[in-house]
Amino acid sequence: MSSHIQIFDTTLRDGEQTPGVSFSFDERLKIAKQLEAWGVDVIEAGFPASSTGSFNSVQAISEALTTTAVCGLARCHKKDIDAVYEATKNAQKPRIHVFIATSQIHLESKLKMTQQEVLASIKEHVTYAKQYFDVVQFSPEDATRTELPFLIEAIQTAVDAGATIINIPDTVGFSYPIEYGRIFKEVIEAVQTDQDITYSAHCHDDLGLAVANSMAAIENGATRIEGTLNGIGERAGNTALEEVALGLYVRQDHYKNTTQLRLSETKRTSDLISRFAGIRVPKNKAIVGQNAFSHESGIHQDGVLKNPETYEIMTPQLVGVEQNELPLGKLSGKHAFAEKLKSLGYDISSDEQVELFKQFKAIADKKKSVSDRDIHALIQGTEHEQNAMYRVETLQLQFVSEGLQSAVVVIKDNIGTVYQDSSIGTGSIVAIYNAVDRIFKRDSVLLDYRIDSVTEGRDAQAEVRVELNIENYNVTGIGIDHDILLASCKAYVEAHAKYSAAVLHSVEVGE
């Protein structure tokens, strides 16, 4: 049995089902490595049977990780199980997650199966999976809307067939803490076995109760929590793992247990996923939001200055947030820049630092001081652009007449091919976006356009986020630059690039 609360991260599977989110192959690998650095017990790397792209990604992650278990999702179909086996067979700790729906509405409307047919499928496919995997996880999809006697029967069937991990998913975010906890308690008491069974909670946030439900599950016998970083996922999202982790840590007096996560890597992991997903973390988000350790009220400020514990139940450093920023400036040299990178936790080679230093100096020439957050944005943005399918090379704008603007856009793909086109529009942004649409030969609809500042002040870098609908597919993009128009162009090009990547693979919906 587990001596700690296990963390099962499904950012790369359920998290990628967030509308508009499609991680590239390289992004998925980087996320997996960072999740391993964060210390998660299991990574659900994808749904191998859904596409060639998903299979290849799960396979690459399986071969890259050294300490974290790698899990693949499978329906109760033998071809799904075979695909997970082939994709994860080189992992240090291969795992499989088999699921089938058990609620009456799913049986009648989706599966067109009887309860007895579902039980037979569970027995057949868990037994089949057990031939290839020492550890088999089973999930009765939509468990919280399943009649409890049948839910127990389905779980007992899976355990008898060899499943040693039972996940009880609140697939549509329907349950509430007392009810969800009671389900765990009654299932654990009812299921008969000589095996040690790990019970896991997988909650969605449709009613804003995912974290609360997960904590209730722990209070009633769950020893594993499934979720995503920043709570991303289908519809309203999943359990935010960082909130569970810090809840367990801060309230060890109540829960009597914690995770094995390296909490100091929390903010870095959150930022990475936010950037790759193109979803900005709300400022008031618990644990990782910009305001999580900010104090505006004079009364609060006075208390914190006298003793931080008056208004802070955890320190910023605990989750990897530097309490005090030590800005660099245009006169700062390479050594100071290198020391800053080291102090922020980056391990970057001397050769890579040369180009980063040039970009830092370009920022410093435009700002009075360059803060830690500027440095984080610089590095993450650089890594992001290096792995991008397309990069903006040149942007030129010119006023035409009668309020019209002309834009010339030049982009380059990752094999060096250059594309160029121009267009006019009723404003600079419209002209830029028309030109990009012409380059990609697509019609797109701009659904959302937002500008935020990376840091405060008049000299802050601009961070532009866009959401487009291209051929009935929603994608997001992000761009960072001091020039708002260039940042806007970068974001739009990235959205088109994500669409190009998305058409290469599709991800089916699991729980």
C-alpha positions in Angstrom: 0.0 0.0 0.0 1.1 3.6 -0.6 2.8 5.4 2.2 1.8 8.7 0.7 -0.9 10.2 -1.4 0.0 9.4 -4.9 -0.3 12.0 -7.7 -1.5 10.8 -11.1 -1.1 13.5 -13.6 -3.3 13.5 -16.7 -2.3 16.9 -18.1 -1.1 15.2 -21.3 -4.3 13.2 -21.8 -7.4 14.8 -20.1 -5.7 18.2 -19.9 -5.1 18.2 -23.6 -8.9 17.7 -24.1 -9.3 21.4 -23.1 -10.9 23.1 -26.1 -8.2 24.8 -28.2 -5.3 23.0 -26.6 -3.0 20.9 -28.7 0.5 20.3 -27.5 3.2 19.6 -30.1 5.4 16.5 -29.9 8.3 18.4 -28.4 6.0 20.3 -25.9 4.5 17.0 -24.7 8.0 15.6 -24.0 9.1 18.8 -22.2 6.0 18.7 -20.1 6.5 15.0 -19.2 10.1 15.7 -18.1 9.0 18.6 -16.0 6.3 16.6 -14.4 8.9 14.0 -13.5 11.0 16.8 -12.0 8.0 17.9 -10.0 7.8 14.4 -8.7 4.5 13.0 -9.8 4.0 9.2 -9.3 2.3 8.5 -12.6 1.9 10.4 -15.9 -1.0 9.5 -18.1 0.9 10.3 -21.3 -2.0 9.9 -23.7 -4.5 7.6 -25.5 -2.2 5.6 -27.9 -5.0 4.0 -29.9 -6.5 7.4 -30.8 -3.9 8.4 -33.4 -0.4 7.8 -34.7 0.7 11.1 -33.1 -0.6 10.1 -29.7 1.0 6.7 -29.9 4.4 8.1 -30.9 4.2 10.7 -28.1 3.4 8.1 -25.5 6.2 5.9 -26.8 8.8 8.8 -26.7 7.8 9.7 -23.1 8.0 6.1 -22.0 11.6 5.9 -23.3 12.6 9.3 -21.9 11.4 9.1 -18.2 13.5 7.3 -15.6 11.6 7.4 -12.3 8.0 8.2 -13.1 5.5 5.5 -14.1 4.0 6.1 -17.6 0.4 5.2 -18.2 -1.7 4.9 -21.4 -5.5 5.1 -21.6 -7.5 2.3 -23.2 -11.2 1.6 -23.7 -12.4 -1.9 -23.1 -11.2 -2.9 -26.6 -8.3 -5.3 -27.2 -6.8 -3.0 -29.9 -6.6 -0.2 -27.4 -4.9 -2.4 -24.9 -2.4 -3.6 -27.5 -1.6 0.0 -28.5 -0.9 0.9 -24.8 1.4 -2.1 -24.5 3.3 -1.3 -27.6 3.6 2.4 -26.7 4.7 1.8 -23.1 6.7 -1.5 -23.2 10.1 0.4 -23.0 9.0 2.4 -19.9 10.7 1.8 -16.6 7.3 1.5 -15.1 4.6 0.8 -17.7 1.0 1.1 -16.7 -2.4 0.8 -18.3 -5.7 2.5 -17.5 -8.7 0.6 -18.8 -12.2 2.2 -18.6 -15.8 1.6 -19.6 -18.9 3.6 -18.6 -21.3 2.2 -16.0 -24.0 4.8 -15.5 -27.4 4.0 -16.9 -27.5 7.0 -19.2 -24.2 6.0 -20.7 -25.2 2.4 -21.1 -28.5 3.3 -22.8 -27.4 6.4 -24.9 -23.7 5.8 -25.7 -22.8 2.1 -25.3 -26.1 0.5 -26.1 -25.1 -2.3 -23.7 -26.8 -4.0 -20.7 -25.3 -4.1 -17.3 -24.4 -7.8 -17.8 -22.7 -7.0 -21.1 -20.6 -4.3 -19.3 -19.6 -6.7 -16.6 -18.6 -9.3 -19.2 -16.5 -6.7 -21.0 -14.8 -5.6 -17.8 -13.8 -9.2 -16.9 -12.6 -9.9 -20.5 -10.5 -6.8 -21.0 -9.0 -6.4 -17.5 -8.0 -10.1 -17.7 -6.5 -9.4 -21.2 -4.6 -6.3 -19.9 -3.3 -8.3 -17.0 -1.4 -10.5 -19.4 0.8 -7.5 -20.4 0.9 -5.3 -17.3 1.7 -6.0 -13.7 -0.3 -3.0 -12.7 -3.8 -2.5 -14.2 -6.0 0.4 -13.3 -9.7 0.2 -14.0 -12.2 3.1 -14.1 -16.0 2.9 -14.2 -16.7 6.0 -16.2 -19.4 8.3 -14.8 -19.2 6.4 -11.5 -21.0 9.1 -9.5 -24.1 8.7 -11.6 -24.0 4.9 -11.4 -26.3 3.1 -9.0 -24.1 2.1 -6.1 -24.9 -1.7 -6.1 -23.9 -1.9 -9.8 -20.9 0.3 -9.3 -19.7 -2.1 -6.5 -20.4 -5.1 -8.7 -18.4 -3.6 -11.6 -15.5 -2.8 -9.4 -15.5 -6.2 -7.8 -15.5 -7.7 -11.3 -12.4 -5.7 -12.2 -10.6 -6.6 -9.0 -11.4 -10.3 -9.5 -9.9 -10.0 -13.0 -6.7 -8.6 -11.7 -7.0 -4.8 -11.4 -5.1 -3.4 -8.4 -5.9 0.2 -8.9 -9.5 1.3 -8.9 -10.3 4.9 -10.0 -13.8 6.3 -9.2 -14.3 9.2 -11.6 -16.7 12.0 -11.1 -16.7 12.3 -14.9 -19.2 15.2 -15.2 -18.5 17.0 -12.0 -21.9 16.0 -10.6 -21.0 14.9 -7.0 -20.4 16.9 -3.8 -17.9 16.2 -1.1 -20.1 14.3 1.4 -21.6 12.1 -1.3 -18.3 11.5 -3.1 -16.6 10.6 0.1 -19.4 8.2 1.0 -19.0 6.4 -2.3 -15.4 5.7 -1.5 -16.2 4.5 2.0 -18.9 2.1 0.9 -17.0 0.8 -2.1 -13.9 0.1 0.0 -15.9 -1.7 2.6 -17.9 -3.7 0.1 -15.2 -4.9 -2.3 -13.7 -8.3 -1.2 -10.1 -9.2 -2.1 -6.8 -10.4 -0.6 -4.9 -7.9 -2.8 -3.9 -4.5 -1.7 -6.0 -2.1 -3.8 -5.2 1.5 -4.4 -8.3 3.7 -4.7 -8.0 6.8 -6.8 -10.2 9.9 -7.3 -10.6 11.6 -10.6 -12.9 14.7 -10.4 -14.1 17.3 -12.9 -14.9 20.9 -11.9 -18.3 21.5 -13.5 -19.7 22.7 -10.1 -16.4 24.1 -8.8 -16.0 21.1 -6.4 -13.2 19.1 -8.0 -10.6 19.8 -5.3 -13.1 19.6 -2.4 -14.3 16.3 -3.7 -10.8 15.0 -4.1 -10.0 15.9 -0.5 -13.2 14.2 0.7 -12.0 11.1 -1.2 -8.8 11.1 0.8 -10.7 11.4 4.0 -12.6 8.3 3.1 -9.7 6.0 2.0 -8.4 7.2 -1.4 -4.6 7.1 -1.6 -4.3 8.5 -5.1 -5.5 11.8 -6.7 -5.8 12.3 -10.4 -5.8 15.7 -12.0 -4.0 18.3 -14.0 -1.7 21.3 -13.5 -3.7 24.6 -13.3 -6.9 22.4 -13.4 -7.1 22.4 -17.2 -9.3 19.9 -19.0 -12.6 19.0 -20.5 -15.3 21.7 -20.0 -14.6 23.4 -16.6 -11.5 21.4 -16.1 -10.1 18.8 -13.7 -8.8 18.7 -10.1 -6.0 21.2 -9.8 -3.1 19.1 -8.5 -1.1 21.9 -7.1 -4.1 22.8 -4.9 -4.4 19.3 -3.6 -0.6 19.0 -3.0 -0.5 22.3 -0.9 -3.7 21.5 0.9 -2.2 18.2 2.1 1.1 19.9 3.0 -0.4 22.8 4.9 -3.0 20.7 6.7 -1.0 17.7 7.5 -2.5 18.0 11.0 -5.8 16.9 9.5 -4.9 14.6 6.6 -2.0 12.9 8.3 -0.3 12.4 4.9 1.2 14.4 2.1 2.6 13.8 -1.4 6.1 13.2 -2.7 6.1 16.2 -4.9 9.0 18.7 -5.0 6.8 21.6 -4.1 9.5 24.1 -5.1 9.0 23.0 -8.7 5.3 23.9 -8.6 5.3 27.4 -10.1 7.8 26.4 -12.8 5.6 23.5 -13.8 2.5 25.6 -13.8 4.1 28.3 -15.9 5.4 25.8 -18.5 2.0 24.2 -19.0 0.2 27.6 -19.1 2.5 28.7 -21.9 2.3 25.6 -23.9 -1.5 25.4 -23.5 -1.9 29.0 -24.3 -4.1 29.5 -21.2 -3.1 32.2 -18.8 -3.3 31.4 -15.1 -5.8 33.8 -13.5 -4.2 36.3 -11.1 -6.3 35.2 -8.2 -5.7 31.5 -8.8 -4.7 29.6 -5.6 -1.1 28.6 -5.2 0.3 29.7 -8.6 -1.6 32.9 -9.4 0.2 36.2 -9.6 -1.8 37.5 -6.6 -1.5 34.3 -4.5 1.2 36.0 -2.3 0.2 39.6 -2.8 -1.2 41.9 -0.2 -3.0 45.1 -1.2 -4.9 46.0 2.0 -2.9 48.3 4.4 -4.0 46.1 7.4 -2.7 43.0 5.6 0.5 44.7 4.6 1.1 45.8 8.2 0.5 42.3 9.5 2.8 40.7 6.9 5.6 43.1 7.6 5.4 42.3 11.3 5.0 38.5 10.8 4.3 36.9 7.4 2.3 34.2 9.1 -0.4 36.7 10.0 -1.8 36.5 6.4 0.3 33.8 4.7 -0.3 30.1 5.5 2.6 29.1 3.3 5.7 30.9 2.0 6.1 31.9 -1.7 9.4 30.0 -1.7 7.6 26.8 -0.9 6.1 26.7 -4.4 9.1 28.2 -6.2 8.1 31.9 -6.1 10.9 34.3 -5.3 9.8 36.7 -2.6 12.1 39.5 -3.7 13.0 40.3 -7.2 16.5 41.6 -8.0 16.2 43.4 -11.3 19.0 43.5 -13.9 19.6 46.5 -16.2 21.2 47.5 -19.4 24.6 47.8 -17.8 24.5 44.3 -16.4 27.1 41.9 -17.8 27.2 38.3 -18.8 28.3 37.1 -15.4 25.5 38.8 -13.6 23.1 37.4 -16.2 24.5 33.9 -15.7 24.2 34.2 -12.0 20.6 35.3 -12.3 19.7 32.3 -14.4 21.4 30.1 -11.9 19.5 31.7 -9.0 16.2 31.2 -10.8 16.9 27.5 -11.1 17.8 27.3 -14.8 20.6 25.0 -16.0 21.5 26.5 -19.4 24.7 25.8 -21.3 27.2 28.6 -22.1 26.4 28.4 -25.8 22.7 28.8 -25.2 23.3 31.7 -22.9 25.0 33.7 -25.6 21.8 34.1 -27.6 19.7 34.6 -24.5 22.1 37.4 -23.3 21.6 39.2 -26.6 17.8 39.0 -26.2 18.2 40.1 -22.6 20.2 43.2 -23.6 17.6 44.0 -26.2 15.0 44.0 -23.5 17.2 46.0 -21.1 17.7 48.7 -23.7 13.9 49.2 -23.7 13.4 48.9 -19.9 14.8 50.6 -16.9 15.2 47.3 -15.2 14.6 43.6 -16.1 12.7 41.7 -13.4 12.8 38.0 -12.6 9.4 37.7 -14.4 10.9 39.2 -17.5 13.7 36.6 -17.4 11.2 33.8 -17.0 9.2 35.1 -19.9 12.3 35.5 -22.0 13.5 31.9 -21.4 10.1 30.3 -21.7 9.3 32.4 -24.8 12.6 31.5 -26.4 12.1 27.8 -25.8 8.6 28.1 -27.1 9.7 29.8 -30.3 12.6 27.4 -30.9 10.2 24.5 -30.8 7.5 26.2 -32.9 6.5 24.9 -36.3 6.6 28.5 -37.7 8.4 31.7 -36.5 7.8 35.3 -37.4 10.8 36.6 -39.2 9.7 40.1 -40.3 6.7 42.3 -39.8 6.3 45.6 -41.7 3.4 48.0 -41.4 2.5 51.1 -43.5 -0.5 53.5 -43.5 -2.3 53.4 -46.8 -5.2 55.9 -46.8 -8.7 56.4 -45.3 -7.8 54.5 -42.2 -6.5 51.5 -44.0 -3.2 49.8 -43.0 -0.9 47.6 -45.0 1.0 44.7 -43.4 3.8 42.5 -44.8 4.5 39.3 -42.9 7.4 37.0 -43.4 7.5 33.6 -41.5 9.8 30.6 -41.6 9.0 27.0 -40.8 11.2 24.7 -38.8 12.9 23.3 -41.8 13.9 26.8 -43.1 11.2 27.4 -45.8 10.3 31.1 -45.9 6.7 32.3 -46.6 5.6 35.9 -47.3 2.4 37.7 -48.1 0.8 41.1 -47.6 -2.7 42.5 -47.1 -4.6 45.6 -46.0 -7.1 46.0 -43.2 -9.1 48.6 -41.3 -6.4 48.6 -38.7 -2.9 47.3 -38.0 -4.1 44.1 -36.3 -6.6 43.3 -39.0 -4.0 43.9 -41.8 -1.5 41.6 -40.0 -4.1 38.8 -39.5 -5.3 39.1 -43.1 -1.7 38.6 -44.3 -1.2 35.6 -42.0 -4.4 34.0 -43.2 -3.2 34.5 -46.8 0.1 32.8 -46.0 -1.7 29.7 -44.6 -4.5 29.9 -47.2 -7.1 29.5 -44.5 -10.2 31.4 -43.4 -10.2 32.0 -39.7 -12.5 33.7 -37.2 -10.9 35.6 -34.3 -12.9 34.6 -31.2 -10.8 36.2 -28.5 -7.9 38.7 -28.3 -6.3 39.8 -25.1 -3.3 41.9 -24.1 -1.6 41.5 -20.8 1.7 42.8 -19.4 4.4 40.4 -18.3 5.3 42.9 -15.6 3.9 46.1 -14.2 4.8 49.6 -15.6 4.8 51.5 -18.8 7.8 49.6 -20.1 6.4 46.1 -19.6 6.6 43.4 -22.2 3.3 42.7 -23.9 1.8 39.2 -23.8 -0.9 38.7 -26.4 -3.2 35.7 -26.4 -5.6 34.9 -29.2 -8.2 32.2 -29.8 -9.2 31.4 -33.4 -11.7 29.1 -35.1 -10.2 27.5 -38.1 -12.5 25.1 -40.0 -14.6 24.6 -36.9 -11.6 23.8 -34.7 -10.7 26.2 -31.9 -7.0 26.9 -31.3 -5.1 29.4 -29.1 -1.8 31.2 -29.6 0.5 33.4 -27.5 3.1 36.0 -28.4 5.4 38.0 -26.2 7.3 41.1 -27.3 7.8 44.8 -26.4 6.1 45.6 -29.6 2.4 44.9 -29.2 1.9 44.4 -32.9 4.7 41.9 -33.2 3.4 40.1 -30.2 0.0 40.0 -31.8 1.5 38.6 -35.0 3.4 35.9 -33.1 0.3 34.8 -31.3 -1.8 34.6 -34.5 1.0 32.6 -36.3 1.2 30.2 -33.3 -2.5 29.6 -33.4 -2.2 28.7 -37.1 0.7 26.4 -36.3 -1.2 24.6 -33.6 -4.0 24.0 -36.1 -1.5 22.6 -38.5 -0.2 20.2 -35.7 -3.7 19.3 -34.6 -4.8 18.1 -38.0 -2.0 15.6 -37.8 -3.5 13.9 -34.8 -6.8 13.8 -32.9 -7.5 12.9 -29.3 -10.6 11.0 -28.4 -12.5 11.7 -25.2 -12.0 9.4 -22.3 -13.3 10.2 -18.8 
